[in-house]
Amino acid sequence: MTNKSLPSPNLTHLLPSRRNAKSMDAPLQDWSIKYNQDEPVAPRYDVNAPDLYIPIMAFVTYVLTAGIALGIQNRFTPEALGVQASSVLVWLIIEVVLLLLAMYIMNVKTDLTYLDFIAYCGYKYVSMIVVIVAAMFFHSLGYYVAFGFVSCSLVFFLVRKPFVSVFYVSCVRNGGRGGPMPCFEEENALKQLL
């Protein structure tokens, strides 16, 4: 076999092409915010905006996972899924109503709507799914480890994300820096809620 009978290696895919070289010289993508920050924004414009996709999918998955857990324990009936779904939905509604009532009583002003509160309250179903699956595979040890982990992560998320939306409002403080700065509106409300 000679070198002339072998095909020549084509290494052009390893080298940057002219198209890639041109895109490397192009200006960087504009990541600035393109909407008014004082108004609620649709999730398509803001990645961090709460939407109902994850809570609704987690709700359905939680009901189905609970049905599987009941099936493993030989306690499954078709009516159990309906009872589980309706009781979870009623508790979600009670939770949101109590949250809105507490915010009304403490006179906390926010731009969040009731749908945002439903979204934030619905994120707990993701944690509940993780705990149920861990309990199915690893029994009581997995249950307690998963419960501790997801509880801490859910508390971290719910204190960090809605906290900014609920307790900080945009106001103008003509202090040392002058100009718009985020300021704390209800210190007593924060202390009472925490």
C-alpha positions as CSV (number, residue, x, y, z in Angstrom):
1,M,0.0,0.0,0.0
2,T,1.4,3.3,-1.0
3,N,0.7,6.8,0.3
4,K,-1.0,7.7,-3.0
5,S,-3.7,5.1,-2.6
6,L,-4.8,6.4,0.8
7,P,-7.2,9.3,0.9
8,S,-5.8,12.6,2.1
9,P,-7.1,13.6,5.5
10,N,-9.6,16.4,5.5
11,L,-8.9,18.5,8.5
12,T,-10.8,21.6,7.5
13,H,-13.5,20.9,10.0
14,L,-11.0,21.4,12.8
15,L,-9.9,24.8,11.5
16,P,-12.1,27.9,12.0
17,S,-14.0,28.7,8.8
18,R,-14.4,32.1,7.3
19,R,-18.0,32.2,8.6
20,N,-16.8,31.5,12.2
21,A,-14.0,34.1,11.8
22,K,-16.5,36.7,10.7
23,S,-18.8,36.0,13.6
24,M,-15.9,36.3,16.0
25,D,-15.2,39.8,14.8
26,A,-18.8,40.8,15.1
27,P,-19.9,42.9,18.1
28,L,-21.1,41.1,21.1
29,Q,-24.8,40.4,21.5
30,D,-26.8,43.1,23.3
31,W,-28.0,41.7,26.6
32,S,-29.6,44.9,27.9
33,I,-33.2,44.8,29.2
34,K,-35.7,45.7,26.5
35,Y,-38.8,46.3,28.6
36,N,-40.0,48.6,31.4
37,Q,-38.8,47.2,34.7
38,D,-41.6,48.9,36.6
39,E,-44.3,46.6,35.1
40,P,-44.8,42.9,35.2
41,V,-43.2,41.1,32.3
42,A,-44.1,38.0,30.3
43,P,-41.7,35.0,30.8
44,R,-40.7,35.2,27.1
45,Y,-39.0,38.5,27.8
46,D,-37.6,37.8,31.3
47,V,-36.1,34.4,32.1
48,N,-36.7,34.9,35.8
49,A,-40.3,35.8,35.5
50,P,-42.6,33.3,37.3
51,D,-44.8,31.3,34.9
52,L,-47.2,28.5,35.5
53,Y,-45.6,25.8,33.4
54,I,-43.4,24.2,36.0
55,P,-46.0,24.4,38.8
56,I,-48.8,22.8,36.6
57,M,-46.5,20.0,35.3
58,A,-45.2,19.4,38.8
59,F,-48.8,19.3,40.1
60,V,-49.8,16.6,37.6
61,T,-46.5,14.7,38.1
62,Y,-47.0,14.8,41.9
63,V,-50.5,13.3,41.6
64,L,-49.2,10.6,39.3
65,T,-46.1,9.9,41.5
66,A,-48.4,9.7,44.6
67,G,-50.5,7.2,42.6
68,I,-47.4,5.1,41.9
69,A,-46.4,5.2,45.5
70,L,-49.9,4.1,46.5
71,G,-49.6,1.3,43.9
72,I,-46.3,0.1,45.4
73,Q,-48.0,-0.1,48.8
74,N,-51.0,-2.0,47.3
75,R,-53.4,0.8,48.3
76,F,-54.1,2.2,44.8
77,T,-57.6,2.8,43.5
78,P,-58.6,5.0,40.6
79,E,-60.6,7.2,43.0
80,A,-57.4,7.8,44.9
81,L,-56.0,9.9,42.1
82,G,-59.1,12.1,42.0
83,V,-59.1,12.5,45.8
84,Q,-55.4,13.3,45.7
85,A,-55.7,15.9,42.9
86,S,-58.7,17.6,44.4
87,S,-57.2,17.8,47.9
88,V,-53.9,19.1,46.6
89,L,-55.7,21.7,44.6
90,V,-57.9,22.8,47.5
91,W,-54.8,23.2,49.7
92,L,-53.1,25.3,47.1
93,I,-56.1,27.6,46.9
94,I,-56.2,27.9,50.7
95,E,-52.5,28.7,50.8
96,V,-52.7,31.4,48.1
97,V,-55.8,33.0,49.7
98,L,-54.1,33.0,53.2
99,L,-51.0,34.5,51.6
100,L,-53.0,37.3,49.8
101,L,-55.0,37.9,53.0
102,A,-51.8,38.2,55.1
103,M,-50.3,40.7,52.6
104,Y,-53.6,42.7,52.6
105,I,-53.7,42.8,56.4
106,M,-50.1,43.9,56.7
107,N,-50.6,46.4,53.8
108,V,-47.6,45.1,51.8
109,K,-47.6,46.5,48.3
110,T,-46.3,44.5,45.4
111,D,-46.6,44.2,41.6
112,L,-47.2,40.4,41.8
113,T,-50.6,39.1,40.8
114,Y,-52.4,36.1,42.3
115,L,-51.1,34.0,39.4
116,D,-47.5,34.8,40.4
117,F,-48.4,33.6,43.9
118,I,-49.9,30.5,42.5
119,A,-46.7,29.9,40.6
120,Y,-44.5,30.4,43.6
121,C,-46.7,28.2,45.8
122,G,-46.7,25.6,43.1
123,Y,-43.0,25.1,43.0
124,K,-43.2,23.0,46.2
125,Y,-44.6,20.1,44.1
126,V,-41.2,19.7,42.5
127,S,-39.7,19.1,45.9
128,M,-42.5,16.8,46.9
129,I,-41.9,14.7,43.8
130,V,-38.2,14.4,44.7
131,V,-39.1,13.3,48.2
132,I,-41.6,10.7,47.1
133,V,-39.2,9.2,44.5
134,A,-36.4,9.1,47.1
135,A,-38.7,7.3,49.5
136,M,-39.7,4.8,46.9
137,F,-36.1,3.9,46.0
138,F,-34.2,4.5,49.3
139,H,-37.0,4.0,51.9
140,S,-36.9,6.1,55.1
141,L,-33.2,7.2,54.9
142,G,-33.7,8.5,51.4
143,Y,-36.9,10.2,52.5
144,Y,-35.2,12.1,55.3
145,V,-32.1,13.1,53.3
146,A,-34.2,14.2,50.3
147,F,-36.7,16.0,52.6
148,G,-33.8,17.9,54.3
149,F,-32.2,18.9,51.0
150,V,-35.3,20.0,49.1
151,S,-36.6,21.8,52.2
152,C,-33.4,23.9,52.4
153,S,-33.3,24.5,48.7
154,L,-37.0,25.5,48.5
155,V,-36.7,27.9,51.5
156,F,-33.6,29.4,49.8
157,F,-35.5,29.9,46.5
158,L,-38.7,31.2,48.1
159,V,-36.9,33.7,50.4
160,R,-34.6,34.9,47.6
161,K,-36.8,35.3,44.6
162,P,-40.3,36.5,45.8
163,F,-38.6,38.5,48.6
164,V,-37.2,40.9,46.1
165,S,-40.5,41.3,44.2
166,V,-42.6,41.7,47.3
167,F,-40.6,43.7,49.8
168,Y,-38.4,46.0,47.6
169,V,-40.2,48.7,45.7
170,S,-38.7,51.2,43.4
171,C,-38.6,54.7,45.0
172,V,-36.5,57.8,44.7
173,R,-34.3,58.5,47.7
174,N,-32.3,61.7,47.5
175,G,-29.6,60.5,49.8
176,G,-25.9,60.3,49.3
177,R,-26.0,59.0,45.7
178,G,-29.2,60.8,44.6
179,G,-31.4,59.2,42.0
180,P,-33.5,56.1,41.9
181,M,-32.4,53.4,44.4
182,P,-34.3,50.3,45.7
183,C,-35.5,51.1,49.2
184,F,-37.2,49.0,51.9
185,E,-40.8,49.9,52.3
186,E,-42.2,47.8,55.2
187,E,-39.6,46.8,57.8
188,N,-42.3,45.6,60.3
189,A,-44.0,43.5,57.6
190,L,-40.8,41.8,56.8
191,K,-40.1,41.0,60.5
192,Q,-43.7,39.7,60.9
193,L,-43.6,37.4,57.8
194,L,-40.1,36.0,58.6
